[in-house]
Amino acid sequence: MRFDKEIEIQNSREKVWQFLWDVDRFIACVPGCKEASTVEAGKSYTAMMVEKVGPFRVEFPMRIEVLESQEMSRIRAQGTGSDSRVGSRLKVELDVRLQGDGEKTLLSLGVSVDIVGKLATLGHSIMKRKADQVMEEFAQAIKNRLEGVP
């Protein structure tokens, strides 16, 4: 599944860029992310994703690798994890791009999600609906956090 979202943020590109690399502030915006830590700054991270999808409660310990970073403009990362209880694997590819000058930044998110195992048996429409909901919550949380909305 592929998802694309653009968020217009009333804040400078520098502040948005700094926010993206501040693990504690960033993960607070990710629905279902219960904890995250830095393995190697700018390169490797871990996170625990917990979510209810259909009848399943899944817990994915994730390993996130930064594949590419272009200062102030782009981050490409990939996260992978497995939930052995539910018998599912998750792979997420994230492409984040920043554009803008002054006090307005356009944050573009491109996300590809691949799910294998029992979770995949729920069907495309249920998975897409859940992923759309997560993307919307994530985008709104980032916007609110960067624009100072509680």
C-alpha positions as CSV (number, residue, x, y, z in Angstrom):
1,M,0.0,0.0,0.0
2,R,1.2,3.5,-0.8
3,F,0.2,6.7,0.9
4,D,1.1,10.3,0.2
5,K,0.4,13.3,2.3
6,E,1.4,17.0,2.2
7,I,1.3,19.1,5.3
8,E,1.7,22.9,5.2
9,I,3.3,24.0,8.4
10,Q,3.6,27.5,9.7
11,N,7.2,27.2,10.8
12,S,10.6,27.5,9.2
13,R,12.2,24.6,7.3
14,E,15.1,24.7,9.9
15,K,12.7,24.1,12.8
16,V,10.8,21.4,10.9
17,W,14.2,19.7,10.1
18,Q,15.3,19.8,13.7
19,F,12.0,18.4,14.8
20,L,12.3,15.4,12.5
21,W,15.6,14.4,14.1
22,D,14.4,14.9,17.7
23,V,13.4,11.3,18.4
24,D,11.4,12.0,21.6
25,R,9.3,14.9,20.1
26,F,8.9,13.1,16.8
27,I,7.6,9.7,18.2
28,A,5.1,11.5,20.3
29,C,3.3,12.3,16.9
30,V,3.4,8.7,15.7
31,P,0.1,6.9,16.5
32,G,0.8,3.6,18.2
33,C,4.5,4.3,18.9
34,K,5.0,3.4,22.6
35,E,8.8,3.9,22.7
36,A,11.8,4.7,20.5
37,S,15.5,5.0,21.0
38,T,18.5,6.0,19.1
39,V,21.0,3.3,18.2
40,E,23.2,5.5,16.1
41,A,22.1,9.2,15.7
42,G,21.1,9.9,12.1
43,K,21.5,6.3,11.0
44,S,19.7,3.7,13.1
45,Y,16.8,3.7,15.6
46,T,14.4,1.2,17.3
47,A,10.8,1.6,18.2
48,M,7.8,-0.4,19.5
49,M,4.6,0.0,17.5
50,V,1.4,-1.2,19.2
51,E,-1.9,-0.9,17.4
52,K,-5.3,-2.6,17.2
53,V,-6.2,-3.6,13.6
54,G,-9.4,-5.4,13.1
55,P,-9.6,-8.2,15.7
56,F,-5.8,-8.2,16.2
57,R,-3.7,-6.3,18.7
58,V,-0.2,-6.2,17.2
59,E,3.1,-5.3,18.7
60,F,5.9,-4.7,16.2
61,P,9.4,-4.1,17.6
62,M,10.8,-2.1,14.7
63,R,14.3,-1.5,13.5
64,I,14.6,1.8,11.5
65,E,17.5,2.5,9.2
66,V,18.0,5.9,7.6
67,L,18.8,5.2,3.9
68,E,19.5,8.7,2.8
69,S,19.5,12.2,4.3
70,Q,20.0,15.4,2.4
71,E,20.4,18.3,4.8
72,M,17.2,20.4,5.2
73,S,15.4,18.7,2.3
74,R,15.0,14.9,2.4
75,I,15.1,11.8,4.6
76,R,14.5,8.3,3.3
77,A,14.2,5.6,5.9
78,Q,13.0,2.0,6.2
79,G,11.5,0.2,9.2
80,T,11.0,-3.5,9.6
81,G,9.5,-5.6,12.4
82,S,7.7,-8.8,13.2
83,D,5.0,-9.8,15.7
84,S,5.5,-13.5,16.3
85,R,2.3,-13.7,18.4
86,V,0.1,-12.7,15.5
87,G,2.5,-14.2,12.9
88,S,2.9,-11.0,10.8
89,R,5.8,-8.9,9.4
90,L,5.7,-5.2,8.6
91,K,8.0,-3.2,6.3
92,V,7.6,0.5,6.0
93,E,9.4,2.8,3.6
94,L,9.3,6.5,4.4
95,D,10.3,9.4,2.1
96,V,10.1,12.8,3.8
97,R,10.7,16.0,1.8
98,L,10.8,19.6,2.9
99,Q,10.3,22.7,0.8
100,G,9.8,26.3,1.7
101,D,11.3,29.5,2.7
102,G,10.6,31.9,5.6
103,E,8.0,30.8,8.1
104,K,6.1,28.3,5.9
105,T,7.2,24.8,5.1
106,L,5.7,22.1,2.9
107,L,6.3,18.7,4.4
108,S,5.7,15.8,2.0
109,L,5.3,12.3,3.3
110,G,5.5,9.3,1.0
111,V,4.9,6.0,2.8
112,S,4.9,2.4,1.5
113,V,3.6,-0.3,3.8
114,D,4.0,-4.0,3.2
115,I,2.3,-6.5,5.6
116,V,2.7,-10.2,5.4
117,G,1.1,-12.9,7.6
118,K,-2.2,-13.1,9.5
119,L,-2.6,-9.3,9.5
120,A,-2.6,-9.3,5.7
121,T,-5.6,-11.6,5.7
122,L,-7.8,-8.8,7.0
123,G,-8.1,-7.5,3.5
124,H,-7.0,-4.4,1.7
125,S,-9.9,-2.2,2.6
126,I,-9.5,-2.7,6.4
127,M,-5.8,-2.2,6.2
128,K,-6.1,0.9,4.0
129,R,-8.7,2.4,6.3
130,K,-6.5,1.9,9.3
131,A,-3.4,3.2,7.5
132,D,-5.3,6.3,6.3
133,Q,-6.4,7.0,9.9
134,V,-2.9,6.6,11.2
135,M,-1.5,8.9,8.5
136,E,-4.1,11.6,9.2
137,E,-3.5,11.5,12.9
138,F,0.3,11.6,12.3
139,A,0.1,14.6,10.0
140,Q,-2.2,16.5,12.3
141,A,0.0,15.8,15.3
142,I,3.2,17.0,13.5
143,K,1.4,20.2,12.3
144,N,0.0,20.9,15.8
145,R,3.4,20.3,17.5
146,L,5.3,22.5,15.1
147,E,2.7,25.3,15.2
148,G,2.5,25.3,19.0
149,V,-1.0,24.0,19.2
150,P,-1.6,21.9,22.4
